[in-house]
Amino acid sequence: MTNEVRNVSNMTASRGLIPSSLELRHSSFFRHSGFVISAAVSVFSVSLWFKTFRQCCVLMALTSALLVSTIVAQAADPPTDGDPRWDSFYLRDGETVVFLGDSITHAGGYIEYIDACLATRFPKARLRLINRGMPSETVAGTSESVHNPPRPDLATRFERTIAPLDPDVIVACYGMNDGIYQSPSDEILKKYQAGVERLIDRVRKGTRARLVLLSPPPFDITPRKGKLKSGGTASYLNPAEDYDQALAKFSAWLLTTPRPAPQPDDDDRRWRASSPLVVDLHTPINKHMAERRKQDPGFGLARDGIHPNATGHWLIARQVLLAFGTPGTVAVAEIAADSKQVLSGEVQELRSVSGGLEFVWTTPLPMPADPNWDAKSIGLSLEGAQLNRYTLRVTELPAGRYDLSADGRKFASASDIELATGLDMTRYADFPTVKESGEVLKLIRKRQSLQSQLWLKEETHPRLAAEHAKLANVMLKPDEIEKLGDEIRRRCLARPVKIQIAIAAKEPVAARGTAKEKEITIRDPDWKRDASPEMGLQGHRANQTSRRNAGSAAMLDGPTLVYQVFVSDKKSSWNDKRKEEIRDRVNEALGFLCAQGLKYQQRVEIAQQFGEPVTLDEVIPSDSQADSAWTDRAIKQASGLDCSALIEKLRTEQKMKSVLLMLHINKPGRSYNISYYRGVPKDLMSERLICFTHFNHRDQTPAATYAHEMLHGFGAGDLYFPFDQDDDRYLRAKRIFPNDVMLRIDERISRLSVDEWTAYRVGWLKTLRPELRFLEDPR
C-alpha cells in the first residue's frame, strides 16, 4: 500500500481524481452495451435469410453503424446544458449516489439537505440520492456484549443491498458505533481500519462506483455528564468519557487512508476510482461546537451526544457539499440606479418609478433553509458566503430608506447604503424564490421518504423488522417518486420576479448608525500626504496605489504566514493571561479574514508562528511617525535574523507565498503598519504591524483592529483618508461601504465586512469597477 491520499478538510475541496469524461464514457458504454450486442446479433440472424454475399455485407455494415452510433450515444456525457459549473463539480448529471452508514445516515437529514441544495443549484439535473443507512451498523464488525442482538455488520449486506443499485458514487459515514463507546485503544482502531479497507476493496472489485468516506461526527459527552455509571463495561448505554478521542483517532487515520496498489488487470478508471475522497466531519463540527460554547456553554448538536439534531445534520451536509465543489452562487444582480445600468444578473425591464425603481429579475431558487436550524450556528458556518450567495445590489440611489416589493408584496425595507452594499436575499422569507425553496424541501423529504419505504418494504434485516412490519400493508407506487422528481425540477427552474424599490422616508446622513453600536473613529488629523515612505506612515498613499503586488505580503492569497513577537520594553511587560487574550483576538481576526475571503470565492490559508519573546532596553515609541528602527532590533532578537533573511527563510522552509510580521506591545498606543522600510531589498520588502493592546488606558484593541492592520499589510488602504481638502471621498466611501473594516473599527467584528474595493486591493478581485475608481489616488 502506498501513502498517496485524497483528503478534503473543512476548508478545502480536492477534485484531482474525479474520473475524466473519457472514463465516464468508458463505463457508460459497458453499462449499456447489452442493447448494442443484442441488436447486432438480431441483424446478423436476419442476414442469413439473404442469398447473396453482397446483401449480407450491406447488412453487416448497417450493424456496424448501429454499434458505432450506440457507442457514441452512450459515450456522450449526460446533458448539462453547457453549464460550466459541472466542470469542477464532483458529480455528473444522471449519476446515482448511494449513502451508507449507521443511524445518523438512516435518519436521513443530511442527505435531504444535500439533495435539496443540488436540486436548486442544478434544476434540470437527474441525480439520484439513495439512503441505505442501517441503524446500529458498523463497518468494523464490532459490537458491545450488552447490545442484543449484536450490531449489524455492513459486510453481511453489501453485495445484497448495495451492489445491485449499480451506484456511480458511494458515500459511507461510519465510526460512531465502531469504537463501541470505549476509550481509545489500538485494538479497536485496527478493527476500524480493517473494516474501512474491506469496504474500499469491495467497492473497487464489486462496483464501478467512486467512494467517498466521511469521518465520524463527534461524540459529545456534555449532555451526558453526571448520567454515566462509574466503572463497568463501556457501551452505548454507558459511553467512556473520552470516547470522542477514539473517534478523533478514527478520523486522523481516515484522513491519511492509503489506497490499494494497482493490480495487473486494472484499467485507469478502476485504479483512480479506488482512491476514496475523504471528507472530515469530526474536526470542523467539534470546532463549531467549541466556538458556539464561547457564548453559550450549554450549546449542543445532539441531545444524547450521538444523534445530531437538524443543525448537526446541516453541518454534515455542508462539509460534503463543499467537498463536492458545489457552486456557491445562486444569483447576483447588480444595478446602477441613476445611470440605469444592469451590471450583472438576469435583469430586464429596468425603469424609474416615482423616486424608485422597477425591474424584472429572472432568478433560480436558493438552497432551502430548515426552520429548525440554529440561527447563530448558520451565521457562524457562513453558508451564505460558501454555498448560498444570493445578492441584490443597487447603487446610485438617493439617500433614504426604501420599501422593497416582489410581485406586488412587500418583503423588506432597506436604506440606500444597505442596498449599495448588497442584500442577502436568503434572509427574506417572503421573497418568492426563498418561499418556494421551502416547499421544495418538503417535496425532497417526501421523495426521500418514499424511496426509503420502498426499500424497507422489501428489506428483511432483523434490525429493521419493526419498520418493515409497519409497511407490510402500505401500498406504494414507485412511479410517485418519478413524478415527485419532475415536480421538484419544475419548481426549481429560474423564474421572473417583478421587483419594486420605492422611497419610504428620507434619512439624514448624520442620523445613520445605531445608539448601541460603539464605533471608534480612526481618522488621523495629523496625516501627512507627502511624508517620506521610509517612515512607514499608516496613511501614506503607498497604501492606496503602489502596494499592489509588492512586498513580503503582496496579496492575501495562497499560503500566508503571520510571524508574531511579544515585545516588552522599559515600561511594559507581558504575562500569560494577557498573551492569551491577544492570541484570541488575533485568531478572531484571522477567522474573519478567512470568512470574508469566501465571499469572493477565495481560499485564504493563514498560518501563525511565534518568535521568542523580546525585551528591548529602550522605550518603544507609540507614535507612528517615530523612527521605526526598533522593529528591526526586535525581529533580530526574536529570530536571530534580520527581517530580510527571516522572511526568505520562512518563505523557503515553510513554502509560504507571503509573510507578515506582527509585533505586540502591552501598552496604550495607536496600532499602525509599516509597508516597507529603508535597507530592506525591494524583493523582500517586509510588512510589519505594530499592535498595541489598548487604544488608550480604557479601551482594549479589538479584533477588528488586527484585521484592519493585516489588510494594510496586504495592500488595502484606509477608506477614511481624503485625498482632497474636503471630505468628499470619505463621505462617498462611507455611503457605499459603511461597514468596511478599512473605514471603521467596531468592538464586534461580526458587524464589519471586507467590501469590494478592499477585496480588490488585497487581490481577491482582479478588476475594479469604474464607478469605484475615485477611491484610488488620482496622482
C-alpha positions in Angstrom: 0.0 0.0 0.0 1.2 3.5 -0.8 0.7 6.7 1.1 -0.9 8.7 -1.7 -4.1 10.1 -0.3 -7.2 12.2 -1.2 -8.5 14.3 1.6 -10.9 17.2 2.0 -10.5 19.3 5.1 -13.0 21.8 6.5 -11.8 24.5 4.1 -10.6 22.5 1.1 -12.2 20.8 -1.8 -9.9 18.5 -3.7 -11.1 17.1 -7.0 -7.9 15.8 -8.6 -9.1 12.3 -9.0 -12.6 12.8 -10.4 -12.9 10.4 -13.3 -12.4 12.2 -16.6 -15.1 12.4 -19.3 -13.3 9.6 -21.1 -13.6 7.3 -18.1 -17.3 8.1 -17.7 -17.8 7.3 -21.3 -15.9 4.0 -20.9 -18.0 2.9 -18.0 -21.2 4.1 -19.7 -20.6 2.0 -22.8 -20.1 -1.2 -20.9 -23.1 -0.5 -18.7 -25.4 -0.2 -21.7 -23.7 -2.4 -24.3 -26.2 -5.2 -23.9 -28.6 -3.4 -26.2 -25.9 -3.0 -28.8 -24.9 -6.6 -28.8 -28.5 -7.8 -28.9 -29.2 -5.6 -31.9 -26.1 -6.8 -33.7 -27.0 -10.4 -33.2 -30.5 -9.8 -34.4 -29.4 -8.1 -37.6 -26.8 -10.8 -38.3 -29.5 -13.5 -37.9 -31.7 -11.7 -40.4 -28.8 -11.6 -42.8 -28.7 -15.3 -43.0 -32.0 -15.2 -45.0 -30.3 -13.2 -47.8 -29.0 -15.3 -50.7 -26.1 -13.1 -51.8 -22.9 -12.2 -50.1 -23.3 -8.6 -51.1 -26.6 -8.3 -49.3 -25.1 -9.8 -46.2 -22.2 -7.3 -46.3 -24.7 -4.4 -46.6 -26.5 -5.6 -43.5 -23.3 -6.1 -41.6 -22.3 -2.6 -42.4 -25.6 -1.4 -41.1 -24.9 -3.5 -37.9 -21.5 -1.8 -37.5 -23.1 1.6 -38.0 -25.7 0.8 -35.3 -23.0 -0.4 -33.0 -20.8 2.7 -33.5 -23.8 5.1 -33.2 -24.9 3.5 -30.0 -21.3 3.7 -28.6 -21.2 7.4 -29.5 -24.6 8.0 -27.9 -23.6 6.2 -24.7 -20.2 7.9 -24.8 -21.6 11.4 -24.6 -21.7 12.7 -21.1 -25.2 13.3 -19.7 -26.7 16.7 -20.8 -25.6 19.6 -18.6 -26.9 22.4 -20.9 -23.4 23.8 -21.3 -23.3 24.8 -17.6 -19.6 25.4 -16.8 -20.2 24.7 -13.1 -20.2 21.0 -13.8 -16.6 21.2 -14.8 -15.4 21.5 -11.2 -18.2 19.6 -9.6 -17.6 16.1 -8.2 -20.8 14.5 -9.5 -22.1 14.2 -13.1 -25.7 14.6 -14.3 -27.6 11.3 -14.3 -25.5 9.7 -11.6 -26.7 7.6 -8.7 -25.3 8.3 -5.3 -25.9 5.7 -2.5 -25.3 6.7 1.1 -24.2 4.1 3.7 -23.9 4.5 7.4 -25.4 3.9 10.8 -28.5 5.5 12.5 -27.1 9.0 11.7 -27.4 8.3 8.0 -30.6 6.3 8.4 -32.2 9.4 9.9 -31.5 11.0 6.5 -31.4 14.7 7.5 -28.0 15.5 5.9 -29.0 13.6 2.8 -32.2 15.6 2.4 -30.2 18.9 2.7 -27.6 17.7 0.1 -30.5 16.7 -2.2 -32.3 20.0 -1.7 -29.1 22.0 -2.4 -28.3 20.1 -5.6 -31.9 20.2 -6.8 -32.0 24.0 -6.5 -28.4 24.5 -7.9 -28.9 22.2 -10.8 -32.6 22.2 -11.5 -32.5 20.3 -14.8 -30.2 17.5 -13.5 -31.3 14.0 -12.8 -29.2 13.0 -9.8 -30.5 10.1 -7.7 -29.6 10.2 -4.0 -30.5 6.9 -2.2 -30.3 6.4 1.5 -29.3 2.9 2.6 -28.2 3.7 6.2 -28.8 0.9 8.8 -29.3 1.8 12.5 -26.6 0.5 14.8 -24.4 -0.7 11.9 -20.6 -0.7 11.9 -18.1 -1.1 9.1 -15.7 -2.8 11.5 -18.0 -5.7 12.5 -17.7 -4.7 16.2 -20.4 -4.9 18.9 -20.8 -4.5 22.6 -21.7 -7.6 24.7 -24.8 -5.8 26.0 -26.0 -5.0 22.5 -28.8 -7.5 21.8 -28.9 -8.5 19.1 -25.3 -7.8 18.0 -24.8 -4.8 15.8 -25.3 -5.2 12.1 -22.2 -5.5 10.0 -22.1 -3.8 6.6 -20.1 -6.8 5.2 -23.2 -9.0 5.5 -25.4 -6.9 3.3 -23.1 -5.1 0.8 -23.5 -7.4 -2.1 -27.2 -8.0 -1.4 -28.4 -4.4 -1.0 -25.8 -2.0 -2.4 -24.1 -3.5 -5.4 -27.4 -4.2 -7.2 -28.2 -0.5 -7.2 -25.3 0.0 -9.6 -24.1 3.2 -8.0 -21.8 5.8 -9.6 -20.8 7.1 -6.2 -21.0 5.6 -2.7 -20.8 7.8 0.4 -20.1 6.0 3.6 -20.3 7.5 7.1 -19.2 5.1 9.8 -17.3 5.3 13.1 -19.8 6.4 15.7 -20.6 2.8 16.6 -17.4 1.2 15.5 -15.5 2.1 18.6 -18.4 0.6 20.7 -18.2 3.6 23.0 -14.9 2.5 24.7 -11.8 4.5 25.5 -9.3 4.7 22.6 -7.3 1.5 22.0 -5.1 0.2 19.3 -7.2 -3.0 19.0 -10.4 -1.1 18.2 -8.6 1.3 15.9 -7.2 -1.7 13.9 -10.7 -3.2 13.6 -12.0 0.0 12.2 -9.1 0.3 9.8 -9.7 -3.3 8.6 -13.4 -2.6 8.1 -12.7 0.5 6.0 -10.1 -1.2 3.9 -12.5 -4.1 3.4 -15.1 -1.6 2.2 -12.6 0.1 -0.2 -11.8 -3.4 -1.7 -15.5 -4.3 -2.1 -16.3 -1.1 -3.8 -13.3 -1.4 -6.1 -13.9 -5.1 -7.1 -17.7 -5.3 -6.9 -18.9 -1.9 -8.3 -17.9 0.8 -10.7 -18.5 3.4 -8.1 -16.3 6.2 -6.7 -16.1 6.0 -3.0 -16.5 9.0 -0.6 -15.6 8.3 3.1 -16.9 10.6 5.8 -15.0 10.8 9.1 -17.3 10.2 12.1 -19.2 13.1 13.6 -18.0 13.9 17.1 -19.4 12.3 20.3 -20.4 15.0 22.7 -20.0 14.0 26.4 -21.5 17.3 27.7 -25.2 16.3 27.7 -24.4 13.0 29.4 -22.2 14.2 32.2 -23.5 13.2 35.6 -25.6 10.4 34.0 -22.8 8.0 33.4 -22.1 5.0 35.6 -18.7 4.8 37.2 -16.9 1.6 36.3 -18.4 -1.2 34.3 -18.1 -2.0 30.7 -18.5 0.9 28.3 -21.3 0.7 25.8 -23.8 3.0 24.1 -25.7 2.9 27.4 -22.6 4.0 29.3 -20.0 5.6 27.0 -16.5 6.3 28.1 -16.0 10.0 28.8 -13.0 10.1 26.4 -14.9 8.2 23.6 -14.6 11.2 21.3 -10.8 10.8 21.4 -11.3 7.3 19.9 -13.4 8.9 17.1 -10.6 11.5 16.7 -8.1 8.7 16.1 -10.5 7.1 13.5 -10.7 10.5 11.8 -7.0 11.1 11.8 -6.3 7.7 10.3 -9.0 8.1 7.7 -7.6 11.4 6.5 -4.4 9.5 5.6 -6.1 6.5 4.2 -3.8 4.6 1.8 -5.2 3.4 -1.5 -4.6 -0.1 -2.8 -1.7 -0.7 -5.2 -2.8 -1.2 -8.8 -3.4 -4.7 -9.9 -2.1 -6.0 -13.3 -5.7 -6.2 -14.7 -6.8 -2.8 -13.5 -7.6 -0.2 -16.1 -7.1 3.5 -15.3 -10.7 4.1 -14.4 -10.8 1.4 -11.7 -7.4 2.4 -10.4 -8.4 6.0 -9.9 -11.8 5.1 -8.6 -10.2 3.0 -5.9 -8.8 6.1 -4.2 -11.5 7.4 -1.8 -12.4 11.1 -1.4 -12.2 11.7 2.3 -14.3 14.4 3.9 -13.5 15.4 7.5 -16.7 15.9 9.6 -15.1 15.3 13.0 -12.7 18.3 13.2 -14.9 21.1 11.8 -18.0 20.1 13.8 -16.0 19.9 17.0 -14.6 23.4 16.3 -18.1 24.7 15.6 -19.3 23.4 19.0 -16.3 25.0 20.7 -16.9 28.3 19.1 -20.6 28.3 19.9 -19.9 27.4 23.6 -17.8 30.5 24.0 -21.1 32.4 24.1 -23.4 29.6 25.1 -21.8 27.0 27.4 -24.9 24.8 27.1 -24.9 24.6 23.3 -25.1 21.2 21.8 -25.8 19.4 18.5 -27.1 16.1 19.9 -29.3 15.6 23.0 -27.8 12.2 23.6 -24.3 13.2 22.4 -24.6 10.8 19.5 -27.5 11.6 17.1 -27.2 15.1 15.6 -30.2 17.5 15.5 -31.2 19.4 12.4 -28.2 21.8 12.8 -25.8 18.9 13.2 -27.2 17.3 10.1 -26.8 20.6 8.2 -23.1 20.8 9.3 -22.6 17.3 7.9 -24.3 18.3 4.6 -22.3 21.5 4.4 -18.9 19.6 4.6 -20.0 17.1 1.9 -21.3 19.9 -0.4 -18.1 21.8 0.0 -16.0 18.7 -0.7 -18.0 18.1 -3.9 -17.1 21.6 -5.0 -20.8 22.7 -5.1 -21.1 26.1 -6.8 -21.6 28.7 -4.1 -23.5 31.3 -6.0 -27.3 31.2 -6.5 -27.6 34.5 -8.4 -26.2 38.1 -8.1 -28.0 41.1 -9.5 -26.3 44.5 -9.6 -28.0 47.6 -10.8 -26.8 51.3 -11.0 -30.0 53.2 -10.4 -29.1 56.7 -11.7 -27.4 55.5 -14.9 -30.0 52.8 -15.5 -27.3 50.1 -16.0 -27.5 46.4 -15.3 -24.0 45.5 -14.1 -24.7 41.8 -13.6 -27.6 39.3 -13.4 -30.7 38.4 -15.5 -32.4 41.8 -15.1 -34.9 43.1 -17.7 -37.5 45.9 -18.0 -35.5 48.3 -15.7 -37.2 51.7 -15.3 -37.7 54.5 -12.9 -41.0 54.8 -10.9 -41.8 57.7 -8.5 -38.4 58.1 -6.8 -37.5 54.4 -7.1 -37.0 51.5 -9.5 -38.9 48.7 -11.1 -37.4 45.7 -12.9 -37.8 42.0 -13.5 -35.2 39.7 -12.1 -35.1 36.1 -13.5 -33.6 34.1 -10.7 -33.3 30.5 -9.6 -34.2 29.2 -6.2 -31.7 29.4 -3.3 -30.9 26.3 -1.3 -33.7 25.8 1.2 -33.3 26.7 4.9 -34.7 24.4 7.6 -36.5 26.5 10.2 -35.2 24.0 12.8 -31.6 25.2 12.2 -29.9 27.2 15.0 -29.7 30.8 13.6 -26.4 31.6 15.3 -24.8 28.4 14.0 -26.0 29.1 10.5 -24.4 32.6 10.7 -21.2 31.1 12.1 -21.0 28.4 9.5 -21.2 31.1 6.7 -23.4 29.0 4.5 -24.4 32.2 2.6 -20.8 33.0 1.7 -19.9 29.5 0.7 -23.0 27.7 -0.5 -25.9 30.2 -0.9 -24.6 33.5 -2.2 -27.8 35.3 -3.3 -27.4 39.0 -3.6 -29.3 42.1 -4.8 -27.2 45.2 -5.0 -28.5 48.6 -6.1 -26.2 51.6 -6.2 -26.7 55.3 -7.0 -29.9 55.7 -5.1 -30.6 59.0 -3.4 -30.1 58.9 0.4 -33.1 57.5 2.2 -35.0 54.4 3.2 -36.8 52.2 0.7 -39.5 49.6 0.7 -38.9 46.6 -1.5 -41.8 44.6 -3.0 -41.8 41.4 -5.1 -44.7 40.5 -7.3 -46.7 43.2 -5.6 -46.0 42.1 -2.0 -43.6 43.9 0.4 -40.7 41.7 1.6 -38.1 44.1 3.0 -37.1 47.6 4.0 -33.6 48.9 3.5 -31.5 52.1 3.3 -29.7 53.2 0.2 -26.4 52.2 1.9 -27.7 48.7 2.7 -28.8 48.4 -0.9 -25.5 49.6 -2.2 -23.7 47.2 0.0 -25.9 44.3 -1.2 -28.9 42.5 0.3 -28.6 38.8 1.2 -31.8 37.6 -0.3 -31.8 34.4 1.7 -32.7 36.5 4.8 -36.1 37.4 3.4 -38.6 34.5 4.0 -41.3 36.3 2.0 -39.2 36.7 -1.2 -40.9 34.4 -3.8 -38.0 32.2 -4.6 -36.9 31.8 -0.9 -40.5 30.9 0.0 -40.7 28.4 -2.9 -37.4 26.8 -1.8 -39.1 25.9 1.5 -41.8 24.0 -0.5 -39.1 22.2 -2.5 -37.5 21.0 0.8 -40.9 19.4 1.7 -41.0 17.6 -1.6 -37.4 16.4 -1.3 -38.3 14.9 2.1 -41.3 13.2 0.7 -39.3 11.8 -2.2 -36.6 10.5 0.2 -39.2 9.0 2.5 -40.9 7.1 -0.4 -37.5 5.8 -1.6 -36.7 4.5 1.9 -40.2 3.0 2.3 -39.8 1.1 -0.9 -36.6 -0.4 0.4 -37.8 -1.1 3.9 -40.9 -2.9 2.5 -38.5 -5.4 0.9 -35.7 -5.4 3.4 -35.9 -8.2 6.0 -32.9 -7.4 8.1 -33.8 -8.1 11.8 -32.6 -4.6 12.8 -35.3 -3.1 10.6 -38.1 -5.6 11.5 -40.3 -3.0 13.2 -40.2 -0.6 10.3 -40.7 -3.5 7.9 -43.8 -4.6 9.7 -45.3 -1.1 9.7 -45.1 -1.0 5.9 -46.5 -4.5 5.4 -50.0 -3.3 4.4 -48.9 0.0 2.9 -49.5 0.3 -0.9 -46.6 2.2 -2.5 -46.4 3.3 -6.1 -42.8 3.5 -7.5 -43.9 5.9 -10.2 -44.7 8.5 -7.5 -41.0 9.0 -7.0 -40.5 9.9 -10.6 -43.5 12.2 -10.6 -42.1 14.0 -7.5 -38.7 14.4 -9.3 -40.4 16.0 -12.2 -42.3 18.4 -9.9 -39.1 19.3 -8.0 -37.3 20.1 -11.2 -40.2 22.2 -12.4 -40.4 24.2 -9.2 -36.6 24.8 -9.1 -36.4 26.4 -12.6 -35.5 30.1 -12.7 -38.5 32.3 -12.7 -39.1 36.0 -13.3 -39.8 38.1 -10.2 -41.0 41.7 -10.6 -39.3 43.9 -8.0 -40.2 47.4 -7.0 -38.0 49.7 -4.9 -39.9 52.7 -3.7 -38.7 55.6 -1.4 -40.2 55.3 2.1 -38.8 58.2 4.1 -35.8 60.5 3.9 -33.0 59.6 6.2 -30.4 62.3 7.1 -26.9 61.2 6.6 -25.9 62.3 10.1 -28.5 60.0 11.6 -27.1 56.8 10.3 -25.9 54.2 12.8 -27.4 52.9 16.0 -27.1 54.1 19.5 -26.0 50.6 20.7 -23.2 50.4 18.2 -19.8 51.6 19.5 -17.8 53.0 16.7 -14.2 54.0 17.1 -13.2 56.9 14.9 -9.7 56.4 13.5 -9.3 59.3 11.1 -5.9 60.9 11.7 -5.8 64.7 11.6 -2.0 64.6 11.6 -1.8 62.6 8.4 0.9 64.0 6.1 0.2 63.4 2.4 3.8 63.7 1.3 5.6 62.1 4.2 8.7 60.0 3.4 7.9 56.4 2.5 10.7 55.2 4.8 8.7 56.5 7.7 6.1 53.8 7.1 3.1 56.0 8.0 -0.2 54.2 8.1 -2.0 56.8 6.0 0.7 57.1 3.3 -0.7 56.8 -0.2 1.5 53.8 -0.8 -1.3 52.0 0.9 -3.7 53.3 -1.8 -1.9 52.5 -5.1 1.7 51.4 -5.0 1.2 48.4 -2.6 -0.5 46.0 -5.0 1.8 43.1 -5.9 4.7 44.4 -3.8 6.4 43.4 -0.5 6.6 40.3 1.5 2.8 40.1 1.8 1.8 41.2 -1.7 -1.6 39.6 -1.9 -3.9 37.8 0.5 -4.0 34.5 -1.4 -2.1 31.3 -1.2 -0.2 30.1 1.9 0.4 33.0 4.2 2.3 33.1 7.5 1.9 35.7 10.3 5.1 35.7 12.4 4.4 37.3 15.8 6.6 38.5 18.6 5.6 39.7 22.1 7.8 42.7 22.7 8.5 44.3 26.2 10.4 47.5 26.9 11.4 49.5 30.0 7.8 50.5 30.7 5.9 47.4 29.6 5.9 43.6 30.1 3.7 40.6 29.4 2.0 37.9 31.4 0.5 34.6 30.2 -3.1 35.8 30.6 -2.6 38.9 28.5 -0.8 36.9 25.8 -3.7 34.5 25.7 -6.1 37.4 25.3 -4.1 38.8 22.3 -4.0 35.3 20.7 -7.7 35.0 21.0 -8.2 38.4 19.3 -5.8 37.6 16.5 -7.5 34.3 16.0 -10.8 36.0 15.7 -9.3 38.5 13.2 -7.9 35.6 11.1 -11.2 33.8 11.1 -12.9 37.0 9.9 -10.5 37.3 7.0 -10.9 33.7 6.0 -14.7 34.0 6.1 -14.7 37.2 4.1 -12.4 35.7 1.5 -15.0 33.0 0.9 -17.5 35.7 -0.2 -15.1 36.2 -3.2 -14.5 32.5 -3.8 -11.0 32.8 -2.3 -9.5 30.2 -0.1 -7.5 32.1 2.5 -4.8 30.0 4.2 -3.1 31.7 7.1 -0.7 30.0 9.5 0.8 31.5 12.6 4.2 31.3 14.2 5.6 32.9 17.3 9.1 34.1 17.8 10.9 34.2 21.1 9.6 37.0 23.4 11.7 40.1 23.3 12.6 42.7 25.9 14.2 45.9 24.5 16.5 48.1 26.6 14.6 51.2 25.5 11.1 52.7 25.4 9.1 51.7 22.4 7.5 54.8 20.8 3.7 54.8 20.4 3.8 57.5 17.7 3.5 56.0 14.2 5.7 58.8 12.9 8.7 58.0 15.1 11.8 56.2 13.9 10.9 52.5 13.3 14.4 51.1 13.6 13.5 49.4 16.9 11.3 47.0 14.9 14.4 45.6 13.2 16.1 45.1 16.5 13.1 43.3 17.9 12.8 40.9 15.0 16.5 40.1 15.1 16.4 39.5 18.8 13.4 37.2 18.4 14.7 35.2 15.5 18.4 35.7 15.2 17.9 37.1 11.7 17.2 40.5 10.2 13.9 41.0 8.5 15.0 40.2 5.0 16.8 36.9 6.0 13.9 35.8 8.2 11.3 36.3 5.5 13.4 34.5 3.0 13.9 31.6 5.4 10.2 31.4 6.3 9.2 31.5 2.7 11.6 28.8 1.7 11.4 26.4 4.6 7.6 26.6 5.1 6.7 27.1 1.5 4.8 30.3 2.1 3.8 32.8 -0.6 3.5 35.7 1.8 5.0 36.6 5.3 3.6 39.3 7.6 5.5 40.4 10.7 3.4 41.4 13.8 4.8 42.9 16.9 2.7 43.0 20.0 3.3 45.7 22.7 1.5 45.6 26.0 0.7 49.3 26.5 -1.6 52.0 25.0 -1.0 53.3 21.6 -2.5 53.6 18.1 -1.7 50.5 16.2 -0.2 51.0 12.7 1.6 49.3 9.9 4.9 49.7 8.1 4.6 48.8 4.5 8.3 48.8 3.9 11.5 50.1 5.5 14.8 51.6 4.5 17.5 48.9 4.0 15.3 46.0 3.0 15.8 44.7 -0.5 12.9 45.6 -2.7 12.0 42.0 -3.5 11.7 41.2 0.2 10.1 44.4 1.5 8.9 43.4 4.9 5.4 44.3 6.1 5.3 45.0 9.8 2.3 45.5 12.1 2.8 47.4 15.3 -0.1 46.4 17.6 -0.7 48.0 21.0 -3.0 46.2 23.4 -5.1 49.4 24.1 -6.2 52.4 22.2 -5.9 54.3 25.4 -5.8 53.4 29.1 -9.5 52.3 29.0 -10.4 50.8 25.6 -8.8 47.5 24.6 -7.7 47.0 21.0 -10.5 44.8 19.4 -10.1 42.0 16.9 -11.2 44.4 14.1 -8.0 46.4 14.6 -5.9 43.4 14.0 -7.8 42.5 10.8 -7.6 46.2 9.7 -3.8 46.3 10.1 -3.3 42.9 8.5 -5.3 44.1 5.5 -2.9 47.1 5.3 -0.1 44.7 5.1 -1.6 43.1 2.0 -2.2 46.4 0.2 -5.6 47.7 1.5 -5.7 51.4 2.2 -7.8 53.4 4.6 -11.1 54.4 3.3 -11.3 57.3 5.7 -8.3 59.3 4.3 -9.4 62.0 1.9 -7.2 63.0 -1.0 -8.8 66.4 -1.3 -9.1 69.2 1.3 -12.7 68.4 1.8 -14.2 65.0 2.8 -15.9 64.2 -0.5 -14.0 60.9 -1.0 -14.6 59.9 2.6 -18.3 60.6 2.5 -18.8 58.8 -0.8 -16.9 55.8 0.5 -19.0 55.8 3.7 -22.2 55.8 1.7 -21.2 52.8 -0.4 -19.2 50.7 2.1 -20.4 51.8 5.6 -19.3 48.6 7.3 -15.9 48.1 5.6 -13.2 47.2 8.1 -10.9 49.8 6.4 -13.5 52.6 7.1 -14.2 52.0 10.7 -13.4 49.7 13.7 -16.1 48.1 15.7 -15.9 46.2 19.0 -17.9 43.4 17.4 -16.0 42.3 14.2 -19.1 40.5 13.0 -20.7 43.8 12.2 -17.9 44.6 9.7 -17.1 43.4 6.2 -14.4 43.4 3.5 -16.2 45.1 0.7 -15.4 45.3 -3.0 -12.7 48.0 -3.0 -10.8 46.4 -0.2 -11.2 43.0 -1.8 -9.7 44.5 -5.0 -6.7 46.0 -3.0 -5.8 42.6 -1.5 -6.2 40.7 -4.7 -9.5 38.9 -4.2 -11.0 40.8 -7.2 -8.9 41.2 -10.3 -10.6 44.4 -11.6 -12.1 47.5 -10.1 -15.5 48.8 -11.4 -15.2 52.2 -13.0 -17.6 53.8 -10.5 -15.2 52.9 -7.7 -12.0 54.4 -9.2 -12.5 57.6 -7.3 -11.1 55.7 -4.3 -7.7 55.4 -6.0 -5.1 58.2 -5.7 -5.6 60.3 -8.9 -1.9 61.2 -8.9 
